[in-house]
């Protein structure tokens, strides 16, 4: 019985873990086909404390994963600094291109909600202390219900 519970627990974690796309054009295509919005997150995964906290507390939560699976295409534009985490040149150029368009001030973390055409619907600057998974999902639902 314990084995069944352990397997069910880990299976639940695996099914709710959100899938982050790295290619924005593929994300736009998927969003258009599935009638979803795009959530683009600019992160410094190995140096930005608020980015790491946002990922752990919000983006990796089961509640967010379940919501995202039905409503969002997730895109991460990561800017790691440590040499062991460096991205290949093509991915770095792609992320820099996204930053030029959507994050010109170079803020981290910076999260942008876009429609399937890449138009900005809402932006989040940083990681507010009062942000919870529930409040984040509610904000997305409020703006997407108006934007549709």
N, C-alpha and C positions, 0 to 999 in steps of 0.2 A: 504493500500500500504506500509506503514511504517513497518507493521508487516512482510510482505513478504520479504522486504529488510533485516530486522534484522535476520529472519530465514535463508535466503540465505547466509548472512555474516557468521553466526555461523556454518552453515552446511559446508561452505567452509573451515573454520578453522578446523573442525573436520575431514574432509576428507584428509587434507594435513598434519595433525599431524603425524609424523613418529612413527612407532611402534618399540620400542627397545626390543630386545630379551635379556633374562638374561642367557640362556643356550647355550653355545658355540657349543655343539654337534648338537643341533637342528638347530642352525644357519648354520652350515656346510651342513647339509642335505638339508635344504631349498635352500641354495645357489647353491648346485650341481643340484638340481631338476629344479630350475628356471633360471639357467645359469647366476647367479649374483655374485658379489663380496661381501665380508664381510667388514664392517667398524666397527672396535673394538675401543671403546673409554674408556680410563681409567680416572675416574673422582673422585674428592672429592667433592661431591654435596653439602655439608653443611659447607665447610671450605675453599675451594680453589676458590678464586676470579676469576682467569682466566677460571677455569672450568665452573663456573656459567655463566660467560659472553659468553663463547663459546656455551654453551647449548642454552642460550637465543637468542643470535644474529645470530647464524648459524644453529644449529641443529633444533631449533623450528621455523625457517622461512618457509613460504609457498613454496618458491623456492626450498629449500633443501628437504622439504618433498615430493614435486612432483618428484624431481629427484631420491631420495632414493627409492620411491615406485616402480619405474621401473628398477632400476639398482643395488640396494644394499640390503643386509640384515644387519641390525644394531644391534650391541651388545654393551651393556654398562656394564663395570666392575666398580662398584662404591665402594668407600672406605670412607663412612661417619664416622665422629668422634663423633658427638653428640649422646648421649644415646638414645634419642627419635627416631633417624633415623637408628639405628643399624639394620643390616641385620641378618637373621637367620644364624645359624652356617654352614649349607650346602652351602648357597649362598656365605658366606664369604670365605669358603674353595675353592669354585669354582673360585671366583675372584682372590684369592691368587695364585691359580694354573695358571690362565691366565697370571698374572703378572710375575710369575717365568719364563714363556716361552716367553712372548712378551714385558715385561716392567721390565727387571731385575734391572734397575737403579732407579725404583720407581718415575718416572717423572709424574707430573700432570699439566695440562692435557697432555695426550699422546694419540695420535690417530694413529691407524695402519690400512692400507688397505690390505686385504688378499684375495687370491683366494679361491675357494671353498674347496681346500685341506688344507687351513691354512698356506700357504706360503706367506711371506711378499712381498708385491708389492711396498708399499710406507709407510713412517712414517712422522708424524707431531709432533714436540716437542714443547709444549706450545701453546700459542695463539698469533701469530704475530699480531702486531698492524695494519698491512696493509691487513690482511685477511678479505675478504668479502665473502658473500655467493657465488656470481658469480665466484670469483677467485678460491674458494675451489672446486666448482663443475667442473670448467674448468680443474683444476689439476687432479681431479679424472678421468674425461673423457680422458685426454691426456694419462695417464698411463694405463687405462683399455683398451683403443683401441689398444695399443701396446701389452699388456699382453694376449689378447685373441688369 
